[in-house]
Amino acid sequence: MKKLIYIIILMASLNIYAQNAIETDELFLKYEQEYLKAVSSEDGRNYELANKNFNSKFNDYKQRNKFQKSKDKERWLSKNFSKTEFSSADEALQTYKDMVELSTLIKDRNNAIQEIRNELLKKYDETLIWETLQARLKARK
């Protein structure tokens, strides 16, 4: 029984030490910073609005399916904008490009966060990373 108590105390103290070590790790601090940027960014919401706006310009699902299946989407929009509610080919192309740019921005940010997380996973346990991040976010509030 005594050994069990010692083991529990040892494990608890190791966990506390590990969490202190991760909190000062520059890589973790960079991960936290990137995570906060992603969470506080309006890019996700802006992408959803741009996507909704773009897709609402199609008169029916058949035209939207044809667009989605096309290999050269910009060319399809240039030639077929009259089958949509876009007022011009330029408007259709710009709306599409805005949506694609936002999507790329979100993917790039998520990839950067994932790369940092993968490096952290080489040093720390996944649970420790997540719990430390959550604890630090709660402390900020």
Residue pairs with C-beta under 8 A, 6 or more apart in sequence:
15 128
18 124
18 125
18 128
19 128
19 131
19 132
19 135
22 28
22 120
22 123
22 124
22 128
22 129
22 132
23 132
23 136
25 120
25 123
25 124
27 116
27 119
27 120
27 123
28 120
28 124
28 129
28 132
30 116
31 113
31 116
31 117
31 120
31 129
31 133
32 133
32 136
34 109
34 112
34 113
34 116
35 113
35 133
36 137
37 109
38 109
38 110
38 113
41 109
43 102
43 105
43 106
43 109
44 106
46 102
47 99
47 102
47 103
47 106
50 95
50 98
50 99
50 102
51 99
53 95
54 95
54 96
54 99
55 64
56 85
57 84
57 85
57 86
57 92
57 95
58 64
58 67
58 84
58 85
59 83
59 84
59 85
63 80
63 83
63 84
66 76
66 80
67 73
67 76
67 77
67 80
70 76
73 96
74 93
74 96
74 97
77 84
77 86
77 89
77 92
77 93
77 96
78 89
78 92
78 93
81 88
81 89
81 91
81 92
84 92
86 92
86 95
117 129
120 129
121 129
